[in-house]
């Protein structure tokens, strides 16, 4: 739990920007008449892409975790 709080405090500004971006994409999808679950998926796709671009070792770690 201490590690999570340290991560949140160190990256609070980036996390807030990411949350704002997620909400903007979600609201745009809802305005375009997407269902709630579809809007969540549409909003999550750019966030996953950003995570993969910022952490190049993330895909191999995920694959190793799934083995």
C-alpha positions, 0 to 999 in steps of 0.5 A, spaced: 500 500 500 505 504 501 508 503 494 501 505 491 501 511 495 508 513 493 506 512 486 500 516 486 503 522 489 509 522 485 505 521 478 499 525 481 499 531 475 500 525 469 494 521 472 490 527 472 491 529 465 490 522 463 484 521 467 481 528 463 483 525 457 479 519 458 473 523 460 474 527 454 474 521 449 468 518 453 464 524 453 465 525 446 463 517 444 457 518 449 455 525 445 456 520 438 450 516 441 455 510 443 452 505 449 456 506 456 460 500 455 462 501 448 464 508 450 468 505 455 472 501 450 473 507 446 476 511 451 480 505 454 483 504 447 488 510 447 490 509 454 492 502 453 496 505 446 499 510 450 501 506 456 504 501 451 508 507 448 511 510 454 513 503 457 516 499 451 517 493 456 510 492 458 508 487 452 513 482 454 512 483 461 504 482 460 506 476 456 511 473 461 505 474 466 500 470 462 505 464 461 
